Amino acid sequence: MSTSPTSDAELTPLFQPSRPDHLIAYGFGAGLSPMAPGTMGTLVAIPIYLVLANLPGLVYLLALAALIAVGVWACGKVAAEIGEDDPAAIVWDEVVGFLVAMAAAPVVSLAWILMGFLLFRLFDIYKPWPVSWAQDRFRGGVGIIADDLIAGALTWVVLSFMAMIVSASLGHGVATIAH
């Protein structure tokens, strides 16, 4: 009996767009990008953010909670099929992490989106503590999403401080961080 190495294509189930868990976990197919799937997943989050950003703050948070819950289910299910803890092709965690980050943006603008995107990608790629702690601590769908939620929260903190600095420099006092 001979064994041959298996390729990634043999380990990864084919993307099936008719399956809701695949659509979600793979970020509508963005996670299948051969280059920088996490960045592609974060790009998918931008139009979702643009839709959600016009909602009142509480509704934004409720929608975000629903997207996180659905993501835990979908990512956990697809990762189990693949047989890996956190496959690179699963990018819904980047989507919800970016949405957490952008809850701090005081206005919807290209500058805030770009700053949130860059900061979130830095926190997600370099995984400073507590992002690295969450990545090592949790498994399954929660494990896939937890580190990106924390990366999003760290980005949220930085964006919040930036919004306060911008607001104070413009003479508006302390910025209100809410949609």
Residue pairs with C-beta under 8 A, 6 or more apart in sequence:
11 82
11 83
11 84
12 82
12 87
12 89
13 22
13 78
13 81
13 82
15 22
15 26
15 29
15 32
16 22
17 23
17 29
20 74
21 73
21 74
21 77
21 78
22 74
22 78
23 29
24 70
24 71
24 74
24 75
24 92
25 31
25 71
25 74
25 75
25 77
25 78
25 79
25 90
25 91
25 92
26 32
26 78
26 89
26 90
26 91
26 92
27 40
27 41
27 44
27 91
27 92
27 94
27 95
28 44
30 37
30 40
30 41
30 43
30 44
30 91
31 37
31 40
31 41
31 88
31 89
31 90
31 91
32 89
33 40
37 88
37 89
37 91
38 88
38 91
38 94
38 121
38 124
38 125
39 94
39 121
40 91
41 91
41 92
41 93
41 94
41 95
42 91
42 94
42 95
42 97
42 98
42 117
42 120
42 121
42 124
44 91
44 94
44 95
45 94
45 95
45 96
45 97
45 98
45 99
46 98
46 113
46 117
48 67
48 95
48 99
49 98
49 99
49 102
49 113
50 108
52 60
52 63
52 64
52 99
53 60
53 102
53 105
53 108
53 179
54 108
54 179
55 63
55 179
56 179
57 103
57 178
57 179
60 103
60 179
61 103
64 96
64 99
64 100
64 103
67 95
67 96
67 99
68 96
68 145
68 149
71 92
71 93
71 95
71 96
71 141
71 144
71 145
72 140
72 141
72 142
72 144
72 145
73 141
74 92
74 141
75 90
75 92
75 93
75 141
75 144
75 145
76 140
76 141
76 142
76 144
77 141
78 87
78 90
79 85
79 86
79 87
79 90
79 140
79 141
79 144
80 140
82 89
85 139
85 143
85 144
86 135
86 143
86 144
90 144
92 144
92 145
93 144
93 145
93 147
93 148
93 149
94 120
94 124
94 148
96 145
96 148
96 149
96 152
97 120
97 124
97 145
97 148
97 149
97 151
97 152
97 155
98 116
98 117
98 120
98 152
99 152
100 149
100 152
100 153
100 155
100 156
101 116
101 119
101 120
101 151
101 152
101 153
101 155
101 156
101 159
102 112
102 113
102 116
102 159
103 156
103 177
103 179
104 116
104 155
104 156
104 157
104 159
104 160
104 163
104 177
105 112
105 113
105 116
105 159
105 163
106 112
106 163
106 166
106 167
106 175
106 176
106 177
112 159
115 159
115 162
116 155
116 159
119 154
119 155
119 158
119 159
120 151
120 152
120 155
123 131
123 151
123 152
123 154
123 155
124 131
124 147
124 148
124 151
127 135
127 147
127 151
128 154
130 150
131 147
131 150
131 151
131 154
132 147
134 143
134 146
134 147
134 149
134 150
135 143
135 146
135 147
137 143
137 146
138 146
138 147
160 177
163 175
163 177
164 174
164 175
166 175
167 173
167 174
167 175
168 174
168 175
